[in-house]
Amino acid sequence: MDEQLKQIGERLRGLRDALDLSAQEVADTCGITLEKYERIERGEVDITISNLMKIAKKYGVSADALMFAEEPHMRSYWVVRKGQGLSVERTKAYKYQSLASGFAHRKAEVFIVTVEPKPKAHTIYKNTHPGQEFNLVFEGSMELYLGGKTIVLEEGDSIYFDATKPHGMKALGEQAVKFLAFTVE
């Protein structure tokens, strides 16, 4: 995981250098402080998937290139076999497995997300991004914070929501939660 964060940071720094951007410009794109962005580039802290997508969209690169160092090439279809798909562990608690990474110019992002349980005192990190999001719980249960409300989702439950509202989730109980996350702008 630490190595993945460092590699993502290196790719972000490379993009910034190639486009002759200041770290402050990219931090502003993400809506974060310069200090936090610089720590992301050094691989010291995590960057959210939504911030990677903001950077990709604004600077005309694929989010896959930033996350996985691979450009998507398929234009007709993309198959991901069970247990396959490019994965990134943003933190020890969150693992994202991309189900659409090889499809070029896609309109949606599709991930299987696994969230490990955290201590009860754990604060849910809230995120926003353009568009809408759909989550379907496959295993376990999660608490979803959405725009001031807390919603519990069990195995088989789903939710479709406005992703511009602050949202975040955590696993409930002792078991990791695994869910499908589908986002579209």
PLY file of the C-alpha trace (Angstrom):
ply
format ascii 1.0
element vertex 185
property float x
property float y
property float z
element edge 184
property int vertex1
property int vertex2
end_header
0.00 0.00 0.00
2.74 2.50 0.92
4.51 1.68 -2.35
1.30 2.28 -4.32
0.83 5.68 -2.66
4.42 6.59 -3.56
3.90 5.50 -7.17
0.70 7.52 -7.48
2.54 10.51 -5.99
5.34 10.11 -8.54
2.84 9.98 -11.41
1.11 13.11 -10.11
4.43 14.91 -9.84
5.34 13.76 -13.36
2.03 15.05 -14.75
2.50 18.37 -12.99
6.05 18.70 -14.32
5.01 17.72 -17.87
2.23 20.33 -17.88
4.37 22.97 -16.11
1.86 23.35 -13.28
2.54 24.50 -9.77
1.67 22.27 -6.85
-0.72 25.01 -5.73
-2.66 24.80 -9.02
-3.21 21.07 -8.60
-4.06 21.47 -4.91
-6.67 24.07 -5.90
-8.12 21.64 -8.46
-8.61 19.14 -5.64
-9.82 21.69 -3.11
-7.09 20.76 -0.62
-4.22 22.62 0.99
-0.84 22.91 -0.67
0.72 21.10 2.30
-1.61 18.11 1.89
-1.05 17.96 -1.87
2.73 18.00 -1.41
2.42 15.13 1.10
0.37 13.21 -1.50
3.11 13.69 -4.09
5.65 12.38 -1.58
3.46 9.30 -0.97
2.95 10.16 2.69
-0.84 10.45 2.61
-3.64 9.06 0.51
-5.49 10.84 -2.29
-9.17 10.18 -2.79
-10.41 8.55 -5.97
-12.60 11.60 -6.57
-9.57 13.92 -6.43
-7.71 11.67 -8.87
-10.72 11.94 -11.18
-10.81 15.73 -10.81
-7.14 15.93 -11.79
-7.62 13.52 -14.70
-10.58 15.45 -16.06
-9.06 18.91 -15.69
-5.71 17.98 -17.23
-6.95 15.58 -19.91
-5.44 12.29 -18.73
-7.11 9.07 -17.71
-7.58 8.33 -14.03
-6.17 4.87 -14.88
-2.87 6.43 -15.89
-2.65 8.14 -12.50
-3.79 5.13 -10.45
-2.32 2.20 -12.38
0.20 3.72 -14.85
-1.81 2.18 -17.70
-3.91 3.80 -20.40
-7.17 2.09 -21.40
-7.27 0.88 -25.02
-10.46 -1.13 -25.54
-13.34 0.58 -27.35
-15.94 -2.17 -27.94
-15.99 -4.03 -24.63
-13.87 -4.88 -21.60
-14.11 -8.16 -19.66
-12.89 -8.56 -16.10
-12.82 -12.13 -14.84
-13.69 -13.02 -11.26
-10.96 -11.87 -8.88
-9.21 -9.91 -11.62
-9.14 -6.20 -12.42
-6.60 -3.57 -11.56
-6.54 -2.91 -7.83
-5.29 -0.11 -5.68
-5.24 -0.03 -1.90
-5.53 3.63 -1.04
-5.13 2.91 2.66
-5.00 -0.26 4.72
-8.76 0.05 5.16
-9.85 0.68 1.53
-9.19 -1.46 -1.55
-10.54 -0.48 -4.98
-10.73 -3.04 -7.80
-11.49 -1.33 -11.12
-13.94 -3.18 -13.34
-13.72 -0.76 -16.28
-10.05 0.23 -16.38
-9.35 -1.11 -19.86
-12.25 0.63 -21.62
-11.18 3.89 -23.27
-13.31 7.06 -23.05
-15.77 5.52 -20.61
-18.52 7.61 -19.10
-18.59 5.84 -15.73
-16.20 4.46 -13.13
-17.02 1.04 -11.70
-15.20 -0.46 -8.70
-15.57 -3.28 -6.24
-14.67 -1.57 -2.97
-13.59 -3.46 0.14
-13.59 -1.53 3.43
-12.00 -3.14 6.47
-13.60 -2.60 9.90
-12.14 0.17 12.03
-12.39 0.94 15.73
-15.66 2.51 16.84
-13.95 5.85 17.40
-13.02 6.01 13.70
-14.34 9.13 11.99
-15.87 8.64 8.57
-13.97 10.62 5.93
-16.45 12.61 3.87
-15.97 13.12 0.16
-17.77 14.88 -2.67
-17.46 14.59 -6.44
-19.51 15.58 -9.45
-22.30 13.33 -10.65
-24.17 10.46 -9.14
-23.17 7.23 -7.44
-24.70 3.79 -7.01
-23.57 1.34 -4.30
-24.68 -2.30 -3.94
-23.49 -4.25 -0.89
-22.28 -7.80 -1.68
-20.86 -8.81 1.70
-21.07 -7.41 5.21
-22.78 -4.20 6.21
-21.81 -0.55 6.16
-22.77 2.76 7.59
-23.08 5.41 4.89
-22.97 9.05 5.86
-24.79 11.11 3.23
-25.39 14.83 3.50
-26.06 14.84 7.23
-27.88 11.50 7.40
-26.59 8.09 8.42
-27.91 5.11 6.50
-27.11 1.47 7.30
-26.82 -0.84 4.30
-26.82 -4.63 4.68
-25.89 -7.36 2.21
-28.15 -7.03 -0.84
-29.09 -3.39 -0.13
-28.31 -0.63 -2.61
-28.41 3.14 -2.78
-28.30 5.67 -5.61
-27.39 9.21 -4.60
-26.21 12.69 -5.54
-22.41 12.47 -5.14
-22.06 16.24 -4.74
-23.40 15.75 -1.21
-20.72 14.93 1.39
-20.60 11.14 1.75
-18.44 8.45 3.27
-18.73 4.96 4.62
-17.37 2.52 7.16
-17.73 -1.20 7.73
-19.98 -2.23 10.60
-19.08 -5.10 12.88
-16.01 -7.31 12.65
-16.31 -8.19 8.95
-15.11 -6.17 5.96
-17.81 -4.78 3.70
-17.56 -5.38 -0.04
-19.70 -3.37 -2.44
-20.05 -2.30 -6.03
-19.52 1.44 -6.55
-20.65 2.92 -9.85
-20.13 6.64 -10.48
-21.16 8.72 -13.46
-21.08 12.45 -14.16
0 1
1 2
2 3
3 4
4 5
5 6
6 7
7 8
8 9
9 10
10 11
11 12
12 13
13 14
14 15
15 16
16 17
17 18
18 19
19 20
20 21
21 22
22 23
23 24
24 25
25 26
26 27
27 28
28 29
29 30
30 31
31 32
32 33
33 34
34 35
35 36
36 37
37 38
38 39
39 40
40 41
41 42
42 43
43 44
44 45
45 46
46 47
47 48
48 49
49 50
50 51
51 52
52 53
53 54
54 55
55 56
56 57
57 58
58 59
59 60
60 61
61 62
62 63
63 64
64 65
65 66
66 67
67 68
68 69
69 70
70 71
71 72
72 73
73 74
74 75
75 76
76 77
77 78
78 79
79 80
80 81
81 82
82 83
83 84
84 85
85 86
86 87
87 88
88 89
89 90
90 91
91 92
92 93
93 94
94 95
95 96
96 97
97 98
98 99
99 100
100 101
101 102
102 103
103 104
104 105
105 106
106 107
107 108
108 109
109 110
110 111
111 112
112 113
113 114
114 115
115 116
116 117
117 118
118 119
119 120
120 121
121 122
122 123
123 124
124 125
125 126
126 127
127 128
128 129
129 130
130 131
131 132
132 133
133 134
134 135
135 136
136 137
137 138
138 139
139 140
140 141
141 142
142 143
143 144
144 145
145 146
146 147
147 148
148 149
149 150
150 151
151 152
152 153
153 154
154 155
155 156
156 157
157 158
158 159
159 160
160 161
161 162
162 163
163 164
164 165
165 166
166 167
167 168
168 169
169 170
170 171
171 172
172 173
173 174
174 175
175 176
176 177
177 178
178 179
179 180
180 181
181 182
182 183
183 184
